[in-house]
Amino acid sequence: MKSSSRLSIARIGVTPIAAATAFSFLSTASAGPSWDEDYLDDAGQTAATAQVITSPLSPIIVVSGRLTGSGFMRSDFVDMYQVQITSQTWVSISTAGGALGGGADFDTQLFLFRRKGGNGNNARAVALKGNNDAAPGNHGSRLGEGPDSDGNAVLLWPGFYYLAVTGAGTDAFADTGAVIWPDLGEPGETINGNDSLLQEWCGSGEVGEYSIRLQIASGGALPSPGALALMGLGALASRRRRR
């Protein structure tokens, strides 16, 4: 990977109270500059309402937030973030804990979309990849290149992307009315979205707090899903699964 590769993701300051109390269940491997704006202004669930995140280059960025479920004014089962990649690079995206970082107190799903069209209401989300379980026994999520790959990173070209986090039980639907990912495969598999256009999300999935670590990957040194299953045991022991 070229040293000039950039991952443009936003960061803001964390209040002393939030810094002292948030995500005590995460491993130290999640450390990095943080973006936690979802706590103040809920990230939306469409291309038009995704929370836009930008910042100077940092090899590790941690995006933290929470899904609250059904509410009086609106439901919160999906958070979507827009990120910008400025040169071709491998990026690790994880809530799996262990060496890949991130974490959650519920069974997460991660999805990646490419932005199509302009800003605002003209933008559309084109489905690229989805993952439910990072590895057997690990109910965090991580995005790789495909079902048969040992890699825990995705190769991204310059452009704008949407990253969505949901709980198990929430599905993405295409503009054709079909479920984009009817089957997310076996633990460890990343399933392609076949360039479907996202229309809406349906289903009351699991909810709770999450932390997504995005890391510029270098040298192919990221662990395989099998190794990840072992490394994640410590973090998984403290998870609170909501059924």
N, C-alpha and C positions, 0 to 999 in steps of 0.2 A: 504494500500500500504506500502511495506517495505521501511524504510528510506534509505536503500542501493541502491534503484532503481536509475539508471542513464540514462539520456538522453544526448547523446554525439552529440552536435551541435556546429559548429564553430562560432567564433566571431572575428571581427577585429576592429581596431579603426575607428572612424568616424571623418572626417575632420571638423574643426570648421565651415566652410561655410555650409557643408552638414548638420551638426547638427543643425544649426540655421535656415535652410530653409526647410528641408524635413518633410513632413507629418504633417503639421499644422492642418489638418482636423481630425487627430486621437485623440481618447480620452486618458486621462492619464492612463487608465487601460491597455494600450499597453506597458507601461514602462517595460524595461528589457534590458539586454545586447543585442547588435545588431550585425547583420551580414548584410552588405550591399554591398557585393562584386559584385553583379549583375550590379551595376552602372559602374564598371570598366571592368569587364569581363563577358559578357552576359552568364547567365546560359543556358545550352543546353536544348533540348527537347527529348532526348533519354536516355536510361540507360548508354550508352557509353559516352555521353556528359554532363550528369547531373553534376551540381556543387557540389563537395564534401565538406561537412561542418562538422567540428569536434571541440570540445572544452571541457574544464572541466565541471563537473556537474553544472548546473544552473537550478533552478526551472522554470524560464521564459526566453525564448530566442525570440527575434524579428528578423525575416528575412524580409528585405526590398529590393524592386527592382521596375522595371517597364517593361511593355510590350510596345513596340514601333510600332508594326504592320508591314506593308510592308516597306522594305528599298531597297536601291540600291544594296547592297551586299547580304542581306538575310532578311527573314521575322522573326519577333519576336512576336509570338502569344502565346507562351508557355514558362514557366520557370520551370525546374525540378531541385530539390535538393536531394542529397543523405544524409541521416542521419543514425546514428547507435544507436540502443537500446542495452544496455549491460545487462539488467535484466528485467524481466516481470514488466510492469508498465502501468498505465492509462495515456494517453497523450491527452490534449486538443489542437486542431489545428483549428485556426480561423482567418478569415478576417471580422468577424461579428460586431466588435466594442462592446460597452457596457462592461459588466463584463468579457466577453471572450477575449476582446482586438482585436488588428489588425484593419485593415480597408483598403479601396480602394476608388478611385474616378471613378470606373466603376463597372459593374455587374460581379462579380467574379464567378469562379467555382474552387473547390478544389478536388484533386484526390490523392489517396494513393495507392502505389504499393509496393510489396515485391521484393527484389532483388533475382534473381535466377542465379546461375552460378558464375563465377569468376569476376575479375576486367576487366576494359577496354572493348574491343570489344566482350568478351565472356559473359558479363552480359546481362540479360534480365529483363524486368519489368513485374511482374505478378500483374494484376489488383485486388485490394482489395475493395476499397470504393470510392464513389463519391458523391458530394453534390453541388447543385447550390445555392439555397436561404436558408439562415440559419433559417428563420422563416417567416411567412406571413408579408409582408411589409419590410423585411430586405433583401437587395440584396447582402449583404456580404455572406460568406459561413462558415460552420463549419461541421466537421466530427464527427459523433456519431457511435453507434454500429448498428443501423438499423432503419427501417421506423417506428417501434412502440415503440422505446425507448425514454425516456425523458432525457437520458444522453447526455452530450456534450463532450464526450471523447471516445477514442478508446483504447482497450486493446491490447498492443503490446508485443510480445515475443522477446527475444534477437535475433538480426540480423540486416541486412541492409535494409533500406526502401527508396523509392523515393516519394517525395512530389511534386506534380505538381500544378501550378496555371495557369489558363487560364481565358479568358473572355467568357461570354455567346456567343455562336455561333461557338465555336471551339469544335470539337469532336475527341475522341480517337478511333482509329481503331485497331482491333486485327490482328494477322497474318493470320486469316481465311478470312480477307476482310470485316468482319462485324463490325458495330459500337459497341464498348464495352458497352457504356451506351446510348442506343437509347432513354431512358426516365429517367430523373433524379427525377421523381416523384413530389410530392407536396412540398411546402416550409417546411423546417424542416426535410425532409426525407434524410437519407443516404442510397444509393443504392449500393449493392454489385457488384463487378466486375467479379464474377464467375471465378476467376483465369485465365482470358484470358491473353494471351501474347501481350503486346503492340507492334504494328508494326510502326504506324505513327500517326500524328495529322493532321487533315484537317479542313478547314474553317477559315475565317477571323473574329474572334471574337472581342469583345470589348477590348480596350487597355487603359493603363494608369498606374498610380503608385499604389503600394500595399504594405501592411505590414502584415505579417503572424505572429501571436503569437502562439508559441508552449509552453505549460505549463504542467509540471508534475502535474497531478490531485491527490488530496488527500482527503480522507474522503467523497467522493461523494457529495461535496458541490457545484458543478457547477450548474448553473441555468438551468431550463427546457427551451425548445424552446419557450413556451408561455411567460415565464418571459423575455426571451431574446428579444422577439419582442418589449416589452415595454421599456427595458433598452437601446435598440439600437436606439430609436427615435432621441435622441439628436445628435448622430453621423451621422445618415442618413440625417438629415436636411441639413447638409453641403456637402453632396455628389454631385458630378457633374456626372450625368448619361449621357453616350455617346451612342447615338442611330445611 
